[in-house]
């Protein structure tokens, strides 16, 4: 594939009259009003609520179906001093849900045990062997978090063993609910709860809200929201409605001095002493938490967040940081291995899908690597690691291609598979991988067109660099936190000129210096993450169109605005000679980054 695989830009339309009215009603910059309108927030009252979230906007937890039964059963278990088991999951959302419920139950006088599955030996979901062991140890109540909604057989077995179960989950249920004492899930067909997009930690939090009742002071509430925010951001649920309230106030809490394990985690993530954004949670905090479950055991996360001794908390946080670095190294090697194979394949043939299998890739890391490959080539992608004749695979998709339906079309090939439209996992006999590759490609050609394989970047508005000032940036900040449902605004500026050749940062990132107006008073810096290869195709004096996000850069207490590159459309070809390429490779500058 060409190195400079630019995306097709789609500029979002906006109603100018509605934008002008909203800007006047709320006293906000017209561009901020335009972004609200584009997000479907065009009514003044609705927009005011969006820009000014309040803790009062959190919903009553008892609106959730099954909540009263769950609260009554838990209080009864505490009064009877019954043994309680919290059954969690190994990802960030699952571990944060465990921390939330464990903390609340202990505050109410319970002493629950916790079970976190091991990604490589247990896999996802609940296991009958675990509840059988729990029954042998005298457990009488199991509370699942971020799992359980489809575990009919396991919950039935638990009931046979004299264990009652409360399910708290956010994944889609089947036609019937499991035979639990209570099932808390906003996606239940009979559940009137207003916010359907809570993550697993969010559902666990609503149970805690109901359990604590009057004990949930504002101070206690804010302390819980910090942990709920980590799970919410990491699970990539829409940051609208109640999720937006949770994350807005949770980020405020994370930006304040913390104690215990959270303080240690923030420190190793480089997030102390400043504002913590949703992006920082997603790209700095969450990967370190996730690394435990991917590389070793997620039990370390629970120990970190419940550690009493500061020295032990620092030790675990450092361990998670090391595991994350190990995960990054392994991920880079897998991506490089896959890319080396696929670059040649895509030069030789036209493909709608990508399938790559090899022995020795780390099972806990291939999911992240698959995401990177799917984004790089904009193709539905399956990456499979082979172990003892069995393939453990991860899949990621592109818009317009339902990955789970594609796998279901070849369902008889798999020993096990599951997932959703954009991501999936499976196991398959190694000798069936070639057949899977052929059928996966054939299926894709029935539902995709060549246009679907061209990446599209949605741009909110075209701007002039001279208009990117501090007032506008502060207005844009009021739209945060950003995520699914409320993405970070993307702008386009045309006819820019590179004032100098790109500089290389940390061997893989680029720093550009651009200007738009002839007078040169609007020059700005632009950072392009992971664009090392593209840097050799840019040269001083070249004209480009730039798609970017706007962010604040703080260096030695000096604040300035900079552009974060999303895409570049060269207007003129660079006159980049070999000597200039060598000079580019020699311009490396230091940069602190987790990228």
N, C-alpha and C positions, 0 to 999 in steps of 0.2 A: 504494500500500500504506500501511497505517497506520504512523505513525512508530514507535509503541510496539509492534513486532511481537515480543512476548515468546515465549519457547520453552516447550514442554511439558516439565516436569521428570519424570524417571524416577529414583526412589530405588532404588539397588542393594540387593538383599537380602543378608543375611549371617547365617551360622549362629552363633547366640549361644554355644552350647556350644563349638564349635570355636574361636571367637574368645577365649573365656575361658581355654581350655586353652593356646592359643598365647601369650597374654599372660603367663600364669603361667610357662610353660616358658622364655620368653626374657627375662622381666623388662622388658617394654615396655608402654607405655600401651595400654589396651584399644582405643582408636580406631586406633592404628597396627596392632595385631593384626587388627582388622576389615578394614582396607585391604588387608593381605596376603592374608587369606582371600578377599576379593572379587577379587583378582588371581590366584586359583588357587594361592596359595603357602601352603597350610595345614599342611604337615608341618614339624615343628620343625627337622629337619636342613636341609630345603630352604630354609626361611625364614632360618636362620642363615647359610647360604651366600649368600643374596640380600643380607642386611644387612651381610655382611662379605666383600666380594669380594677376591680375592687375585690377584696376578700368576701364581701357580701354577695358577690356573683357566684360563689361556690354553691352547688345545689344541695338540697337536703338529702342526706344519704338514704333516708328511709323511703325515698321515691323509687329505690331500686328493688325490683321483685326479689323476694326471699330474704331481705335484710332483717326483718323482725325475727324470723325463725332462726337465722344465723346468730344474731346477738343473744337471743334467749338461750340457745344451746351452749354458747361459749360461756356465758355467765353461770349457767348451771354447772358446766364442767369445772370452772374455777372454784365455785362454792363447794363442790364435792371433792376437790383436789384430785380430779382425774388426770391421767397422763395424756398430754396433747402432743401430737406430732405435726409440724409444719412441713409440707412436702412441696419443695420449690423446683426451680429450673436453674440451669447453669449459665444463662446469659445475663446481661446487665439488668434487664427488666425483671427477670426472675429472682436474682439475688437481692435487688433493691426491695422487691415485694416481701421477701423473707425478712429483711432487716426491719422494715416498717411494722410488720405484724409481730415479729419477735419482741421488738421494743415495747409495743403496746401491751402485749400479754404479760410481759414481765412487770410493767408498771401497775397492772391490775392484780398482781400477786401470783400469777401462774409461773411455771417453770418448764416451758415446752422444749422438746427436742426438735432437731432440724435434720431433714434429709435432703441433700442436693445430689442429683444424679451426676455421674461422671460421663462426659461427652463421648469418650471412646469406648468405654465398657458397658455403660447403661443405655446410651442414646437418649433421644427425647421422649418425654412422657413418663407416666407412672408405671410401676412394675408390681405384679402380684407378690413376688418374693419379698419386697420391701414391707408391704402391709402384713404379710405373714410373720415376719420378724418382729414388727411392731406389736402385733397381737401377743406374741410370745413374751414380749417385754411389758405387757400390761397396758398398752395404749388403748384408749377408748374413744378418742376423737382425733381424726385426721383433718387438717385444713390445708387444701391445696392452694397454691398461688401461682398464677401465670401458667396453669396447666389443669387438666382434669375434665374439661368439658366434653371430651369424647371417650373418656376412660370408663365405659360401662362395665366391662368385665372386671377390672380391678376394683371398682367401687362395689360391685356386687359381691366379689370375693371378700372384701373388707367387712361388709355387712354380715356375711356368713360367719365370719370370725368374731363377731360381736363388736366391731368398730363402726361408729357412725362417721360420716364424712360431710364436710362443708366444702364446696367447690367455689373458688374465686378465680375467674378466668376472663379473658377478653377475646379469645379466638372464636370463630364461628361455630355454633353448635350444630349437631345433626338434627334430624326430624324429631327426635325424642331426647329428653334430658337424662343424664345419669341418675341412678337411684340414690341420691344424696339427701341428707336432712334439709339442706338449703343449697341452692345454686345461684351465685351472684355473677351475673354476666349481662351487661347492657344489651347484648345482641339476642337475648332471649326474645322470642316473638311476643311474649306477654309482658315484657318489661317496659314500663313507662318512663324509665329514667331518661332525662333529656339529652345527656351527653353519651352518644353511642361509641365514641372513639377513644375512650380511656384505654391506657395500656394496662398490663397486669399489675404494676405497682400502683396505678391509679385506682383500680378496683380494690386492692388491698387497703389503700388509704381510706376509701369510702367506708369500708368495714370498720377501720380504726376510728374514724369520725363518729360512727354510730355507737361503737363500744364505749368510747370515752365520754361521749355526751358533754355534760357541763365541765368535765375535767379538761376538755380541749380549749384551753385559753388561747388567746391570740399568740402568745409567745410559744406555746407548745405547737400550735398549728403551723407557725412559720418554720419551726425546727423540722417538722415532718415534711413540709413542702420542699425542703432542700433535697431530700432523698428521693421523693416522688419525681422531682424535676429530672434527676439523673436518669431514672428509668424511662420517663416520658420522652426525653430527647433521644436517648439511645435506641428506643424502639421505633422511632421515626413515624409516630402517629401525627395526625393533623394538629397543628398548633392554632386551633380556632376554638371558640367557645370556652368550656371549662378548662381544657388543656392549656389554653393561652393564659388564663388566670394563674393556674398552678405554676407554670414555667416563669411567668413574669416575677412572681413573688419568690419563687424558689431561687432564681438567679440573684435576686437581691440578697437573699440569705447567704448564698455561696460566695458573694463578693465581700461579706463581712468576715472578721476574724472568726475562725472555727476552732474546735477542740477535738481531741481524740483522733480516731482513725481518719476521719474526713480531713482534718487539718494536715495530717501527714500525706494523704493522697493529693491534696491541692498543692502541697509543697513540691513533691516529686514531679508534678505535672507542670510546674512553673506558673501557677495561677494564684499566688499570694500577692497581696498588696495592690490589687486592681480589680476592675469590673470583670466579672465572669459572664461570658456570652453563651448562647445556645451552641454556637460553633465550637467554643472552647470545651464545652461539656461533651459534644459529639466527637471531637477529634483529639482531645487530650485526656479527659477523665475516663470516658467510656472505654476507649481501647485498653487502658491499663486494667480496668475491672474485667473486661472481656478476656484479657490475656490469661487470667487464672483458669477459666473454664476451657479455653482453647489449648493451652499448653500443659496444664497440670490439673489442679482441682479448684473448683469455684468455692469450696469451703473456706479458703483463705480470705475471700471477700467478706464473708460473714464474720470471721474472726477479726478482720481489720476494723469493721464498723462497730464492733462490740468490744474492742480492746479497752481495758482499763489502764494498763501501764503504757505511758507514752513511748517508752523505749521499744516495747513490743509492737506498737502501732507503726513506729518509724521503720522497724525491721520488715514488717509485712509490706508496707507501702513500697519500700525499696525493692523488695522481692517482686512485686507486681510490675514495677518499672523495668526491672531486668527481664522479666518474662515478656513484656511488651516489646522490648528491643530485640529479643530473640525471635518473637513472632514477626516483627518487621523484616528481619534478615531472611527468615524462611520464606516469607511472602514474596520478597524481591526475587529470590532465587526461582520460585515457582513461576512467577510472572515472566521472568527472563527465559526460562525453559520453554514455556508455552509460546511466548512471542516468537522465539527463534523458529519453532516449528510452523507456526501459523503464517508468519511473514512470507516464507517460501511457498506455502500452500496457496495463499491468496494471490501470489504472483502467477502461479501456474494455472489456477482455475477460479471460476466465479462461484462463490458459495454464499448461501443464505444463512447457514448456521456454522458453528464452530464446535468441534468435539475433540478433546485431547486427553489421552490416558497414558499414564506412566507409573512405574513402581517407585516407591520411596517418597512420594510427596506426603506432607504431614496432613492427616485428616482434619485436625482442628483448624487449619489455616486455609484449606483450599476454597472455602466459601468466600473469603475476602479476596483471594487471588482471582477467583472466577468473576467477581464483580468488577475488578480492575480490567480484566480482559474484555468483558462485555462492553464496558464503557470505551475502551480503547478502539475496538473494531466495530462497535455498534452492530453486533450480531447476537442472536440468542446463543448462549454458550454453555457447554457442559464440560467440566473438568473432573477427571476421575483418577483417583489414586488406587493402584492395584496392590493387594496384599493377599498372598496365599490363594490365588485363584479367584478372589472376590474383588469387585470394583466398588469403591465408596465414592459416590459422585455428588457434585454440587452444581446447580444450574442457576443462571441469571438471565433475564430477558430484556427486551426493549419494548417501548410503547407499541401497542397493536398486536402483540404476540402473547397469548395466554400460555405460560409455560406449563402449568399443571395439566391443562387440556392436551398439550402436545405430548407430555409423558403418558397420559392416560390412553392416548391413541396407540401406544405400544406397551400398554400395561402388563401384558403377559411376559414381557422380557425381564421384568424386575422381580427381585425377591421382596423388595419393600420400596415404596416411594410416597412422597407427600409434599405439600407446599401450597403455593398460591400462584397468582398470575405472574409475578415478577421474580420469585425465588422458589427453589425446590431442592430437595435432597433425595437420594436414592441409593440402594445397593443393587448390584447386578453381577451375575457371573462374568468373569473376565472374558470368556470366549464368546460372549454375546454382545460385547461392546461394538465390534464392526457392524453388526446388524442394526444396533441402536443408532449408530452414526448415519447409516443409509436411510433409515425410516424417519429419523428426526429431520434430516435434510428434505426428504420428500414431503413430509407434512408441512414444513415451513413454506415450501413453494406453492402450496395450495392456499395459504392464508396471507402471505406477504407479497408485496410488489417491490421492484427495485427502488422506488421512492421511499419505501419504509426503511431501507437500509442506509439512507442518508440522514445523518444526525441533524436534529433541528434544535436551535437555541431560541427560546422565547425571550424577546427583548421588550422591556416595559416602555421605553421611550428613547428618542434621540435627544441628545443634549449637546451644548457647547461647553468646553472645558472652563471657559470664563465664568459660567453660571454655577460651578460647583464650589459653593462657599460654605462657611461655617453654619449659617442660618439654615441652609437647605439640609446640611448633614444632620443637624439637631432635629429637624422636622422628620427626616427619614428614620432617625433613631426611635421615634415614637411608634413606628410600625413594628418594632421588634417586640418579642423574640420571633425569629424567622425559622421556618421549617416547612414541612409539607402543609399545604393549604394556605400558607403565607410565606412564600419564598422570598429570599433576599432580592431586592430589586436589581435588575440588570439593565444597564444603559448602553447606548451605542453613540460613539463620536466618530465622525467621518472626516477624512482629509487630514489626519495627523501626520506629523513628520518626526522620525527618530532623530534626536539631536546627537546621539552617539551610538556606537555599536553596543549591543546587549552585553551586560556583565553577568558572569556566572556566579551563583550563590550555592554553596554547599554541594557542589558538583552536579546539581540537578535542577535548580531553579534559575529563573532569569530576572534581572532588573533592567527595566527600560526607562528612558527619559524621553518624553514626548511633548510636542507643542502643536497648537492648532492655528492660532492667529498669527499673521505675518509679523506682528510686533514682538512676539515671543514672551508676552507677559503672563501667559496662561500655562507655562511649562509645568509638568507634573511627573512624578515617578509612578511607574507601574510595575507590579510584581506578577510574574507568571510562574505558577507552581508546576513543577515537573515538566518544564518545556526545554530542557537542555538541548535535545536534538533539533528542535525548531529554531533555537537561537542561531545556529549556523546558517540559517536561511534568511536572516535579517541583517541589515547593515545600516550604518549611519547615513542619514539623508533620505532613507527610503520612506515613501508615503504608504500609510496603512489606514484602514478603518478598524476601530477597536471596540469590542464588546467587553464590558467590565462591571464590577461591583465597586462601590465607593466605601472606603473604610478609613479609620483614623490610625495614624502611625505615631507612636510615642517613643522618642529616643532622647535619653538624658533630659527628661522633663520637658522636652519640646514636642508640641503636638502639631501635626500637619495632616492633610488629606492625601491619600494615595489611591491609585486604581489597582484593583485585583483583576487580572486578565481572565476572561472567559473564552475569548476567541479573537483571532486576528484575520482580517482579510487584506492581504497585500495589494496595494494599488499598482505598484511598480515592482519589477523584479530587481533583486539586490545584485550589485556588482561586487560579489564577495569572493575575492581571490583566496588561494590557499594560505597565503601569509596572514590574511585577515582571519581565517578560520583558526589558525594556530594561535593568533593573538587572543581570539575569543576564549579559547580553551585555557588560556593563561591568566584570565581576568578573575579567577575565583575569589570571592569575598566570603568572610564568615557570616553565618546567619544562625540564630537560635530558632530551631523549628522542630516540630515532631513529624513533619511531613516525610 
